[in-house]
Amino acid sequence: MKISKMFSLIVVLVFLAMAAGVTWVVAQSDGDKRVEESTEIVQYLPVVLQPRSPQQIERDILIAFYQSTNGDEWRLSYGWLGPDDHCDWRGVDCVDGLVTGLRQKDNKLSGSIPKELSNLSNLEMLSLELNQLSGPIPAELGNLSNLEELHLYENQLSGSIPKELGDLSNLKELRLYENQLSGSIPKELGNLSNLEELRLNSNQLSGSIPKELSNLSNLEGLYLAGNQLSCWETSGVFQWAVGVDHSNWDYPTPGVTICP
């Protein structure tokens, strides 16, 4: 085989390996290394593709999270980016080597929430509250089908609440209060049939309260005050909630007409 043809073949194989997101290894042949007298061609075996493990993928996602939130400035970051198993990094919970929790409450995080977190498919708890995170809430977080608790409150998040959060069928707690979120409350949040607590207070939300929230039959706490929401007649819509402890129900109160 001519050198030019061999080089072209190697380039194509390397490109395919990179496109597939895998590592590649080039091994020298143990066979006959005799070459023509006019050349010094080294024979190679085919490129061996080595798929990355789920653990390697999740480690890379956590590294992207660290970099996106200015990890070098975190208050506590022991273990992060070190050689130890990423399940031993501070604030990372794992089961069978896979990430189930990411807890970085009050840890001086800044920057933006990376959409790569949506690939932590086993994540049940995402706790990033009491930091200085800014920018939008990634719509991709709606792909976290196992998520039960999403705590992003008391940051500087802006933009609208992604309607995709309504796809989080296992979500029990959604806490987004005290940010700079604007726009309307997505009616899709009414799909969160397991939701027990919804806290959207102290933002810049506007428009009417979607009637679809009346589908949240497991809701025990609703906090919407401190926005620019329109008046809405709740009588007959939240009547199922009359027995709920209203100390956890600041706005609206079931069975009454409410205004901001």
N, C-alpha and C positions, 0 to 999 in steps of 0.2 A: 504494500500500500504506500502511495506517495505521501510525503510529509504533509502537503497541503490538504489532502483528503482526510488524513488522520486528525489534523488540527481542527478541521471543520466539524468532524464527527464529535470530538471532545467538547467543542464549544456548544454544539446543539444539546448534548447530554447534560452539560452543566446548566444551561439555561432551563431545561426541563426540570432539573432538580430544584433550582431556585424558585421556579414558578409553582412547584408543588409544595413548597414550604418544608423541604426536607434537607437533611445534611447529606453530603456526598463524600465518597471515599474513592481514591484512585489507587489501585494496587498494582504493583509491578509483577509481571508474569514470572512464574517459576519455570516456564517452558524454555524452549530454545531461544537464546538471545543473540544468535548469530545474525549478523546484518550484512548487507552488501558492502563491499569494500569502499564504495564511494560515499557511503552515508554512515551515520551513527544513530540509527533510529532505535528508540527504546520502546519495546512492545508493552502495551497495557491491557489489562483485563477490562471488561465493560465497567462502567460506573455502577456502583452499588448504592441503591437508594435506601436510606434508613429513616423511616417515618418517626416523627417526634412524638414522644409519649404525652398523654394528657397532663401529667405533672410538669413536663418541660414547657408546655404551652401556657399553663396557668402561672408558672414562675415568670415567664416573659410578660404576661398581662399585668402582674403585680409590679414588675419593673417599670412598665409604661405608666402605671398609676403613680408610682413614686416620682417619676420624672415630671409628669404632668402637674403634680400638686406641690412641686418644689420641696421634695423630700429632704434635701440638705438643710432646710430651714425648720424642719419639724422639731417639736419640743422633745419628743421621745421617738427614737427610730432604731432601737437596738436590734441587731440581727439583719436588718434590711440590706440587701445587695451583698451580703456576706456569703461564704461558701456553704453555710449550714442549710439544711432543708428549709424551704420557704414556709413550711408549716410551723417552724419555730420562730418566725419573724413576729415582732410585737404587733398584736392586734389582728393576727390571722388565725382563724379557726379552721381545722381540717377534720374530715372523717375519711378514713381509708386513703389518706394521701391527697384528697381533693378538697378544695377550698369551699367551706360552707358559711363562713362569716368573715367580714372585713370591718373591724371596729377601730375607728380613728377619731373618737370624740375628743373635742377640745385639745387638738394637737398641733395647732398653728399651720394647718394645711392652707395653701393658697393656690391660685391658678384655677384650672378648670377640671371638671369631672370627665375623664376619658371614656369614650364610647366603648373601648375595649373591655371594660368591666362586664359588658353584656355577654361576653363569652365565658364567664365563670358560671357555667350552667347549673352547678349544684349550690349556688349561693342562696342562703336562707335569711341572712341578716346583712344589711348594708347600713352602717352607722357612721356618718361623716358630719354630724352636727357640731355646732359651736366652733366653727372654723372661719376662714376668710375666703371660701370658695366663691368663684364668680362665673359669669357666663350662663348658658342655658343648661337645663336638665336634659341629658341625652335621651332622645326618643328610643334609642336602642335598649335602654334599661327595661323596656316593656317585654323584652325577650327572656327575662329572668323568671322562668315559669315556676321555680321553686321558692321564690322570694316571699318571706312572711312579714318582714319588717323593713321599711324604708324610711330612714331618719336623715333628713337633710336640713333640718331647721336651724335657724340662727346662723345663716351664711349671708352671702351677697348675690345669690343666684337671681338671674333675670330671665326675661322672656316668658313664654306661655308654659302652662302645665301640659306636657305631652299627652295627647289622647291615648297614646300607646300604653300608658300606665294602667289603663282599663283592662289590659290583657293579663295583668298579674293575678291570676285566678286564686292563688293561695295567700294573697296579701291580707294581713290582719291589722297592720298599723301603717298609716301613711301620714307622716309628719313633715310638712313643708313650711311651717309657719315662720314668721319673721325673716322673710327674704324680700326680694324686689320683684316678685312674680306678677305678671300683668295678663290682661286678656280675660277671657271668660273661663268658668269652671267647665271642664270637658264633661259632656253628658255621659261619655264612656265610663267615667268613674262609677256610674250606677251598675256596672257589670261586676263590681268587686263583691261578690256574694258572701265572701268570708270576712269582709272588713269589719273590724270592731271599733276602730278609732280613726277619724278623719280630721286632721288639723291643718287648716289652710289660712288661719287668721293672721292678721298683721302683714298683709302683702298689698298689692295694688290691683287686685282683681276687680272686674267690673261685669256688668250685665246681670241677668237674672240667675237665680239659683235653679239649676236644671231639675225638673220634676223627676228625672230618672234616679235621683238620689233616694227617692222613696223606695227603691228596690233593695236598699241596703238593710235587710231585715235583721242582721246580726250587729248592727251599729249600736254602740254603747256610749260613744262620745263624739260630738260634732262641734267643731270650732271654726266659725267663719267670720267672726267680728273683725273690725279693723280693716275692712276693704271698702270698695265703692259699689257694692252690690245693690241691685234694684229691689224695690219692694216685691214681696211675693206672698200670695195667700197660701199658707201651709195647711189650713184646716182640711181635714180628711185625707191629707197626703202622708203626714207623719203620725197619724193617730195611733199606729201600732207602737209608737215610742213613748206614749203617755206614761207608761210604767217605768221608764228609764230614769235613773238618777239624774235630774236636770242640773246638778252641779257640774256634770260633764257634758252639758248641752247648752252652750252659751248663745247660739244663734244659728238657726231660728228655734224658737220654742214651739213644740208641737201644738197645733190647734189654734194658733193666733196669726194675725196679720203682722208681718215684721217689715221694718224699714231700717236703713242704715242709721 
